[in-house]
């Protein structure tokens, strides 16, 4: 039974919302983008057309590097030592201007910025240079044209898609596979992922098929629900339900009659991977807002807890349920992901085109996806903009500032030829245009006004300051105007969040986390604010099995003598100016680092020695922090942990898995 019934059943969808991050910094009202975020810096003002046409004549782009101010400070301080930062042939140093305005605007990713930082007149504009040779598109021009940055051996980013070092790019003449596959890189012999044209349904192993019954059914696939009768049958009582009760009910819904085809034995259990049952899908959909990623984390911790207590059978059962729940989540979210992928192919190539109706029109499910892609693009690039600002603000000094430079922003910028845009001036241009596109969509009634209430609430919520004001607006204005009750709006918001959580983190993670913070903010003061998962996944009740239901004991290991862990444990800290003589430093390096490679600076032959008995490794206390040593419970499941199969008494892997013989009993 590998199919579900929800895709062919139109249900009365419950409303959802999205998009506001509440932090220690109060979020202010959005400044009208039509006056502060002009598109004139990006395309000719006389017409709306794709930015590729406006920038196609450029031959060289001159913009400041992300670290231009550090170079200026080094010159001012007359330092003798200079640090080489990644160069770009078409980048020259300059310095953006600043203003004294402190009027805040709300950014889509939940961070606060300032109008003057993104205003048209404050953004450095690229200048063009004419040459006789054919122009070569810069990385910025590629992104502004909606294309992916082209790099050898790497999948570069686009305005709507992230760069990936692990993904395998297509070589000339290659055709994209239908679904994502793992292939061997002929240059390195390493397995790499090659993205497909369509999202794969892990149940069928084939590309997702959207309903042929009409656009209403495709919307039901995108934001699925169940009938009222099914909902009443499976719905949790959130006022009193506990995590163990939720786990037991989930297990019961997933359990089906099983039969061993070779022995004829019958029993009840979780169906073999990747088989799912309709009752399991109905149960998950009935409680989608209560399950999702929190149940994923809870099942994982409970499995590790049982394993750490050497309860092997319980750990195996929990692992099977955990794996099955992940499969259900992937299966339910697959149509949503496919529709979003389709929207990326529409929005990306039209980046810079503010005539939204010319390419964002369509059925309701298509326009909903287009808006989510636009809003995610805004949140993603605003995060990149904030990272670029933070990089420029970090003082160019040794110590912790050096580490702050390393962990701030996308680490892919440290690659020899980064497949991303990360410099402030360039990121600013893309950020402003992304904001203008999203605003133009929301200001077009034909595109925006009939979207699902939860999706429209994202746009409205981002313009409201403070949780109390937000809840008042929701109760007194938004819900009456959109004919939706607050409880349904909150539930719909959480359902949309669960769908977004199954998207890739980059570039959808920023908007997804904003949605979760809005879920929390709108639930304050209601029964839905109850959080039974907290003590299981938050580790808030101590470090003992007796008082912490989600606790499992970690431990230290006997690492190999020549392992990097042992080397780092034994390396002496050489502070600046205390390294001593070159001979002393060489002896330390010889005794610690070069033993990893069996190098000998002495030059003489090593005398044969009797093999010494390996002593128990003493882990440094500052790393052990009181944990036990070599408990061994991570190996409790043996090959089952990696392969899902059993081992014979002699320790050799069986030829086949017992589960291969299972089949679901047909009624």
N, C-alpha and C positions, 0 to 999 in steps of 0.2 A: 504494500500500500504506500506508494511513493508520491502520491499527489495530494493536494489539499483542495478543500471545497470553498475556501473563502474567496478565491479569485473569481468564482462564478456566482457569487451571492452579493447582491447589492444590499448594503446595510446602512442604517442611519448613523452616519459618521459623527463621532463626537469631536468637539472643536479642540484646537490646540493653539499654542502661542509660541513666542520665542523672542529672545534677544536682548537681555540687559544684564550687565555685570555689576553687582553691588560689592564694593570694596570699601576700604577705609577712606578712600577719596570720594566725596560726593560727586555724582555724575550730573552735569548740567544740561540744560536744554540745547537742542541742536540749533545752530545758527543757520539761517536760510542759505542753502548751498547756491542758490541762484545768484547771490550777491557776493559770496566769498570764495566760491570754488568755480571759477570760470573755466570753460573749455578752450578759450582762445589760445592758451599756451600750447595746445596740442594739435589743433586742426584749424584750417581756414575758417574765419567767422562767417563767410558768405554762404556756406552750405554745410550740411551734415553729411559726412561721408567717412568711410573707413579710414583710420589713421594711416594705414599702409599707403594710401594714395598720397597723403600729405607728406609722408616722410620718404617716399621712394626715391626722391632726387638727392637725398643726402648722401654724401660720400664719407664724411668723417664727423663724428660727434665729439664735441669738446665739453667735458663735464668734470667736476671735481671728484677726486677720489674720496673714499669713505674716511680716510685718515689724513686728509690734507692739512688739518689744523695741527696735527702732531709734527708734521714736517716743518711747519712754520715755527712751532715752539722750539724745535731743536735748533733751527737757525738763530732764533732770538737768543737762546741760551748759549749759543756757540759751542754746542757739544761736538766732541771729536768723533764719537762713535755714532754711526747711523744704522738704523734697522731697515732692511729691505722689505718692502711690502709688495704684495702682488701688483705687477704693472699691467697696464692696459694701453695698447698703442694709441687708442683714440681718447685717452683721458689726460687732462692737464689740471694742475692744482688751481683752485679758486676758493673763494670763501663766500658763503651765503650771507645775506644780510639778516639782521635781527630787528625786532620791534619791541616796543614796551607794552603792547597790548596784553592784557591778561584775561580776555574774554574766552571762556572755555567752550569747546564744542565736544559733543559726544561721539566717540569713534565706534564703529561697528563691532570691533573686537572686544569692546568693554573697557578700553583704556581712555583716558582723557587727554586731550591735546589742546592746542590753542589756534585761534583763527589765523593769526599772523604766520603761523608755521606752514599752513597749507594754502594761504591766499595766493591768488594768481600772481600778484606783483612781487611776491617774496620767493617764488620758485625759480631757481636758475634755469634759464632757457638754453637749450642746445644751440650752437651756432654751426652753420654749414660752411664748408670749404670746397671750392670747385677744383677739380683736377681733370686732366685729360683722360686718365685711365678709368675703366668701368668701376663704379662704386661697389664696395663690398659692404654688405649689410652688417652693421654692428649688432651686438647682443640686444641693445636697447631697441633698435629698429625692428629686430625680429619679434620681440615681445609686443611692441606697439602695433605690429601687424597681426597679432593674434597667433603667431607661429611659435613653435618650440625653439629654444636656443640649440643650435647645431654644434655638437662637440663629438669628436671621435671617441667611440666606445662608451659614451655616456648619454643617457636620455636627459636632455636639458629641460628646464622649466618653461612654462608658458604662463600667461596671465591667469589661466583657470586650472592649471595642472602643475604639480610639483616636479622638481628634478629628482632623478633617482640614479644612484651609482650602481645599484644592484641590478637594475633592469637592463636587458639586452636591447640595444637599438637595432633598427632594421638596416641592413646593408642594401646598397643599390640593387634593384631587381627583386628583392625579397617582398613577399606579401604578408601582411599582418594576419596572424591566425585568427580563427573565429573566437576562440576563448583563450584566456591566459594559460600559457604552458611554460614548463621548465625545459630549457635547452642547454646544450653544452657550448660554451664559448670556444670557438676553434683556435683563438689566439692564446688563451690561458689554460684551457682544459677544465675550467671551473663552471659549474652549473649556475645559470642565471635565469631570471624571469623575463619572459617576453610577453608584454601585455597584448591581449587580444582585442578584437573589435567589439566584442560583447561580453557582458558579465556572465560568468558560469554559475549555473544552479548546481550546488554540490550534491543535491539529491539525485538529479538525473545525469550529472556530469556533462551536460550540454548547455548551450547558450540559453539564457532566459527568453521565454516566449511570452510576449505581452498579449493580453486578451484580444480576440478578434470580434468580440461582441459589441464593441463600441467604446467611446472615450470615457463613459461613466464607469465602465468596468475596469478600465486602466487606472482611473483615479482610485478605485477601490483596491487595486493591487498596490498602488503607490502608498496609500495611507489606509491599510486594511483594518477591518473590524469584524465583529460577529453579530449574529442575530440577537435580539433581546433575550430570547429563551436560552440560548447557549451561554450568554453572558451571566444570566442569573444562576445557571447551573455551576459554573466554574469560578465565579468572582470571589476574591478574598474579602473577608471583613477586615478592613485595614485598621479598624479601631482596636483590634485585639490579637490579630494573627501574629505568630512568631516565626522566626526563620526556620526552625526545625519543622513546624507545621507546613510552611510553604514548600520546603524540600520534599516532605512526604506526599503532599498533594501533587506536586510536579512529577514525582516518581510514579504515583498511581496513574496519572493521566498518560504517561509515556509507556506504561507496561502493557504488553500485548501477549497473547498466547504464542508460544514458540514450539517448534518441533524439530528433533534431530532426524534428518531424512534417512540416515543409515541405521539408526537403532530404533526409531519410532518413538523415542521418549518425548513427552510433552511437558511443558512447564510454562510459567509466566515470567517475563523478563523484558529488558530493554531490547528492542529490535536491533539486529546487526547493522553496523554502519555500511552504507548511508541510507538505510530505510527509515522512514518516519510514518506516523499514523495520523489520521485526521483528528482524533480526540486530542492528541498532543498539540497539534497546531491550534485547535480551538481553545485549549487551555491557555496556551501562551498568549494568544491574541486577546483573550478575555482579561488577562492580567498584564498586558504589555507594559503599562505604566508602572507596575510594581516589580517587574522582573528585570529584564535587560541586563546592563553591565553590572549592576549590584548583585544580581543572582550569580552571574559568572564569577565574580570575585569571591562570593560566599562559598560556592561549591568548590572552588579551587582551594580555599583555606581549610575547609572541612576535610577535604581529601588529604591534604598535607598533615593536618592534625591527627587524623586516624593513622596515617603512615608513620608519623613520629612516635606514636604510642604502640607501634608494631601490631596494629589491628589490620592485618593484611586483607582479609575478606571484605571488611568494611571499606577499606581504601579502594579496592577494586570496584566495588559497587558504586561508590561515589565518583570514581573516575569515569565509569561508563555513563552515568547520568550527566556528568559535567560535559563530556564529549558530545552526548546526544543533544543537550541543550544548546551548545555552540552550533551544532548542525541546524537545529530549528531556527536559531537567530539568523544564520546565514541564508537559509531558505526563504524565510519571511521577508527579509530585507533585500533580497536579490532584485525583484522588480523595481523597487525604489532606486537602487543603485544604477540599474540600467537606464531608467528614465533620466536620472541626473547626468549620466554619461552622454546621453543624447543631447541634453541641454548644453553641456560643455562644448559640443561640436557646433552649436549654434552661436553661443555667446562669444567664444574665443576668437574665431575668425572675424567677427564684427566689432572687435574692440575699438573704441573711439567713435563709433557710429551712434549718435544720439537720436536718430530716427528709430526709436525702439519698435514701433509698429511694423516697420519694414521687415523685421526678422524675428521678433519675439511674440508675434501673434500666434494663434493656434488654439487648440482645445484647452480646457481648464487645467488638465494634468500637465500639459506642456508649459503653460504659462506659470504654473506653480513651481515647476522645476527650474524654469528660467530665472524666476525671482530668487530662489534659493541659491542658485549658482552665482548670481550677481551679488547677493548679500554676503555669501561666503568669500567671494573675491575681494569685496571691500574689507571685511574683517581680516583676511589674510594679509593684504598689502598694507593695511594700517599697522598691523603687528610688525611687518618688515620695516615700515617707516619709523616706528617707535624704537626698534632695535638700532637702526642707523643713527637716530638722534642720540641714543644712549652710548653708542660707540664713540661718537664725536665728543661726548661730554666726559668720557673717562680720561683723567689726567694721564699724561704719558710718563709714568714713573714706574719704578720697579716694585716688586712685592705683589700685594693683592690686586692692584690695578691690572697687572699683567694677566692674572687669572680671570678678572672681569672681562677683559678683552676677548679671552678665549671662549667663555661660555655665553657671551651675549651675541645673539643673532644666529643665523644659519651656519653651521660648521662647514658646509660645502663651499663657503667662500675661501677656505684655505687650500682647496685643490689647486694644482698648477694652473689650470685654465678654468676658472669657476663656471659651471653651467647655469648660473643664477645671476640675477640683478640684485645688488646689495648696497650700492653707494647711494648716499642721501639724495643727491640731485636727481638721479635716475628713478629711484624708488618714489620720490615725491611726485614726479610726473605721472607715473602709473597710478598712484594712489588717488590723485585728484580726478583723473579720468574715470576710474572705477566708481568713485563716489557720484560723479555726475551721471554716469550711466544708470546706476541704481536709483538715483533720485528721479531721473527722467522716466523710468519704468513706473515708479510709484505714483508719479504725477499724471500718468496716462490712465484715465478712468476705464477705457476699453480693455486695458491689460490687467489692472490691479483691483478694481472695485469688487469683482465677484470671486476673488480668491478665497480659499477656506479661511474661516475666521481666525484660526490659530496663526496662519501665515501672515495675514494682515496685521495681527497684533504685534508681530515682530517690529514692523516699521513704526507703529504707533508708540510702542514701549520705549524705543531708543530715544525718544524726545522728552522723556519724563524724568525728573530729578527726584530721587529718593523713593524708598519702598512704600512708605505710607501714601504718598501722592500717587504712586503707581496703582496701588490697590484701590484707592478711591476712584481713580479714573476708570479702572476696570469695572468696578461695581456700578458706578453711577452713569457712565457715559458709554463705554465701548460695548458692554454686554447688552444694554437696552437697544442701542443703535443697530447691532448685528443679530439681535434676536437669539442670543445664546446665554445659557445660565453660567455663572462663574465656575461651578464644579466641573461642567463639561469643558469649559475653556482650559481649566488647569489640567484636566486629564488629557485633553488633546495636545497640550504643550508637551507633556511628558512622553506621549506616544511619538510625536514628531522628534523629540530629542533622542529617543531610542533608535529611530531610523537613521538620524544623522550620526549617531555614535558608531554605526556600522560602516560609515564612510571612512576613507583613509584620513589620517590625522592632518596631513599636509595636502591640500590647503583648507580642509573643512573643520579642523580641530578648534580653531579660534571661535567660529560661530557656534559650534556645538557646545563648548564650555559656557559661552554666553547664554545659550538656551537653558542650560542646567541652572545657572544662577537666577535666571528669570523664573524657573520652576520653583526654586526655593523661596524667592521673594513673594511670589503670588500665593504661596501656601501658608505663609505666616498667619497665625491666629486661627487656623482651621484644623480639622482632624487629619487632613492630609499631611500636615507638618510632622507627624509622627515618623520616626526613622528607626525601625527595628533592626536594620542591617548594621547600624553604627558599631555595636559592640562586637560584631563578627568580622567586619572588614576595617574598622578604624583602629583596632588594637588599643583601646582606651581604658581597659580594666586590668592593667598589670601584666606581669610575665609569668603567670602560673596557670596550670591547667584548671585548677579549682575555681578561679574567679574570672577567667577570661575564656569565653566559649569559642573564640576564634584563634587562640594561641597555639603555636607549634614551636617546639624547641629546635633552634638551629645549632650548628656545631662547626668546629674547625676540622681541617683535614691534614693528613700526612702528605704534603706536596713532595714531588720528586726533588732530589738533591739539586739538580741543575735547572729547576723550574724558575720562571721569572718571579713567582711569589716568594720563594726562598731567597732569591737574590735581593729583592726589595726589602724583605724582612731583615736581612743581615747587613745591608748597605749602611755605611756611616754617613751621617749628615755633615757635609763639608760647608761650613758657613763662609760667606764672602770674606776673603782676606785671611783665612785660616787654613788654607789647603796644605801649607807646608812646602817642602822641597819637591822638585819633580820626581826624585827617586821615591820619596814617601808616597806621593800620589800614584806613581806607577805600581808600587807594591800593592796598594789597596785595589786598584783596578785589576791587577793580575790575580789577586786572591779572590775577587768577588765577581766582576763582570766577565772576564775572559775565561773563567772556568766553565761558563756556559758553552763556549766554543772549543774547549780543550786546547787553548793557546798557551804557550809557555814563553815568557820573555827571556828566560834564563838561557835558552839556546842549547842546553845539554840534554842528553837522553834521560828519560825517566826510568828509574829502576823498577823492575817488576815487584809488586808488593802483594802480599796475601790479601784476599778479599776480606774486608772488615764487616763485622756484623752491623747492619743498619740499625741505628738508634732511633728511639721514638723522637719525633720532631717536636721540639718545644716552641709553640707559637708565642710570639711576643705578647705580653699582657695587654698592651695598648690596642692590639688588634683582636685578641681573644675576648676581651671585655667580660671575662667570667664565664664564657660559654664552655660546655663540655667538648671533649676532643674525640673525634672518630666514633660517633654513635652508630653510624652505618645505616640509618633508616632510609636514606635516599636510594640505597640499593635493594630495598626490601622487595620491590616488585620485579627486579631483574630486567630481563629482556622485555617483559610485559610493558614496562614504562615507555620504551621506545617503539616497540613493534606491535604491542597489543596481543601478543601470543603467549604460549606457555613454554616451559623448558622441561626436558626430561630429567630424570634423576641424575644422570651422568653429567648434566650441565649443558648438553648440546641442544641446539634449537630444533624443534620439531619441523618436519617437512611441510606441514600445513597447520592452519589454525582450526581449532574446534568450531569457532564461529562460522567458518566457511560452510559448515554442514547445516547451519540453522536456517529455518525458513519460517515465515509467519504462517500461522494456522488460519486458513480461509474459513470464514463463517459459512 
